Amino acid sequence: MLRRAIPWCLMCGVAFFGAERSAAAERTVTLPPVTSANPAARLLIGSNIHFGLVRTLGYDSATTALHGLAQIGAASFRDYLPWQSFSFPPQGPTLVKSQRLMNFLPQTKLKPVLNVGSTNSFVPGGIPPLSDDALGVFDAYLKKVVELTRPYDPIYEIWNEWNMDIGTGTRLPRLVGEGPASDPRSAVNYVRVANSAVRAIKSANAQAAVIVGAVGDDIDWKWARAIVRDGAMNGADGLSVHLYNHCLKPQNRTATELIGRVKRLQQELMQDRGGVVTPIYVTEFSWPTSTEPCGLLPLAAGYNFAQFIMQSATIPWIKGIWVHELKDIGPSPTDREQNFGLFTFHDEPKPAACFVREATDLVRSADHVDVQEPLLDVFIFRARRGARQNIVLWTSNSAVKARYELLNPPGALGRPMCDEAAPASGPQGNVGPNPVVYDIDASAPVTVRVLN
């Protein structure tokens, strides 16, 4: 659950996606009227919350949390229903903790994602459950979870960042690659637990959706590829991953970098799986607004969220994305772990709350979405809803400047996202990381010239 600093060189070998940039470039793009739909409505957009843990972390009001989720337009939330929340008397598993979550679930119709697992020191062999006896107790817990939560039709996610930290004891050095079988965090050990968990959940509810992975920092996706290779997807409905880049060099702390990285994962999985496309759920992504070297300015974080939502909506195999998280979990401005929220610890919205809402509104009801990158780090996004469409332009970060002109339709008017005070933009102007949104007729082609 902790968002550790990613080493500055972690992504040195990552291939970035897009066009080539020259010292000065110009490109004209024509978007013809849509003839075949690519709807965005299938993308589940939500946020992490924390009612299932013993620690309150500021989530002391269901009403406030529901209001925050509504403010960002969330269709889902992700929370934890840990193994430690249950006792195991002779008559079977009994829920003894996580009552705040159980009280929260019936208060909303939003789609839950319930992360299940975490070590249990009260169960012999439960750190982690690799023995047959421990797996038996683990499976009994999961079946009880399904019994208790079935009315809410959740997605179940197996464990959290197994590859980073097993949960108790002395913190081990970072695991690189799939790891040896002697390391409890290794891919082969996770696969054993994931397979057992999927079988247990599906036996309790054959229609239950189950995702595996919850992959934390994973250089070159070696651990993720190993668990898929070794069968973690058997019976599962998707692979979940966590995406962060807040401690990379500033020019790489972007939504574009995250999208490039998850595209690379899909490409490599397709190679490993003979062309099979893997459904991917991004169950954590975010940028902290802490006042320390890895923190972003609140507006920069907001721009990133909007860009990530719009780009994700154009990728059919990304099935859902969850911001980590709804609110800051502490009041310290310098503690990175406390500053990932869309709202402050005192529930005041940061700029990101607006950007998440506006981007979500753009894609939620769209019957077609697409995105182009005519010049490197310069994007043109389209979301159509019947007879109208939004054309949105942005650059990946503040270091990338561009000019644009809508040649057709003439006289189009746009506005900067989440800046109601700004005057309407004409058909041409400068663009940076704050998306500029145009609302125009969808029946005619749109022609845009971009320059940098």
Beta strands, then each sheet from edge to edge (+ up, - down):
strand 1: 26-31
strand 2: 44-48
strand 3: 76-80
strand 4: 86-87
strand 5: 94-95
strand 6: 111-116
strand 7: 155-158
strand 8: 209-215
strand 9: 238-243
strand 10: 280-285
strand 11: 318-323
strand 12: 368-375
strand 13: 378-385
strand 14: 388-395
strand 15: 402-408
strand 16: 414-416
strand 17: 428-431
strand 18: 436-441
strand 19: 446-451
sheet 1: 1+ 19- 15+ 17-
sheet 2: 2+ 3+ 6+ 7+ 8+ 9+ 10+ 11+ 2+
sheet 3: 4+ 5-
sheet 4: 12+ 13- 14+ 18- 16+
end
